[in-house]
Amino acid sequence: MPHVALVAVVATPLFLFVLVVLSGLFIQSSHGLLYIYGRELVEPNIVGTATTFLMTVSVVGSFTAPIVAGWLIERTGSFLPVFGYGVVAVIGVALAWFAPEIGAVAAD
């Protein structure tokens, strides 16, 4: 979402409003992928629970990430810890990416 970077240089409130609306639109569009992802990985009788759990984790992460990043910047006075927080997030994504394969190997 490169348009998010434009928020820092916007001079008019109307253009800022348009950028925020576009950001919300693109962020919400990923939820359709999450619904399909859950159906592909779990048994049909627990699809609802898996989808609910995945969406809850997604929404909680979206809510807490800016708060934690702001707190880290305020507490340390540096952006470096925020990048460390981002590295932890990337590690989490990598673990989630490989989790189905690891679970399949463990079940055999």
N, C-alpha and C positions, 0 to 999 in steps of 0.2 A: 504494500500500500504506500507507494511513493508520495501520494498526495498528502499524507500525514505530515511530512517534512515541511510542506508549505504553510502549515499553521503558524510556524515561528515567524514567518515574514509577511503574513497577511496584514493589510492596512485597513480594510473595511469590514465592519461587522457582518454584512450580507455575505461576503465571500467566505468568511470564517464559518458562518452558519451552513453554507453549502458544503464546505469541506467536512464539517462534523457530521452532517447527514450522510454524506458519501462514506465516511468511515464506518458509521453504524450499519449502513447497508452491506458493505463488504464483510464486516465482522460477522453479521448475522447469516450471511450466505454460506458460511462454513458449517452451520448446524445440519444442513441437509446431508453433508458428507458423514457427519457423526452418526446420524440415524442409520445409514447404509452400513457403516463400519461395524456397528454393533450386531446387525443381522448376519454379517458374514462370519463372525467369530464365535458366537455362542449358540447353544441349543435353542430351538424354537420356543420352548416353554419358558425361557428366562430372558427373552429379547427385551421385554418391557423393563425389567429390573436393570439389565445391563445398559440399556439406553438411558434410563433415568440416572444411573450412577455416572455414566460418562458425561452427560449434560451437566450434572451437578458439579463435577470436578472442573469442567470447562468454565462454568459461570463463576465458581468460587475463585479460580485462577485469574480470570479476567477482572474480577473485582479487587482481589488482593494485590496483584502485581504492581499496579501504580502506587498503591499505598505503601507497600514495602520498599519500592524504589525511592519514593519521596522521603520516607523515614531514613533510609540509608544515606541519602545525599545530605539531609539535614543533620544527621548524627555525626557523620564523618567529614562533611565539607568537601567531599570528593565524589567523582563519578565512578572511580575504580571499583568499589564494592558492588555497585549496580551491575557492572559488567560481570563480576563474579557470580552474582545472582542469575544473570543471563546464562552463564556457563552451566550452572546447576539445572536450569530449565532445559537446556539443550541435552544434557545428560539424561534427564527425565524423559524427553522425547525419544532419545535413542533406546532407552530401556523399554519404553512402551512399544517401540517399533519391533523389537526382537522378542517381546514377551510371548506372543502366540507361538513362535517357533520353539522357545525354551520350554513352554508348557507342553507342547506336543512331544518333545524329546523326553521330558520327565514322565509323561504318561505311558510311554512305550516301555 
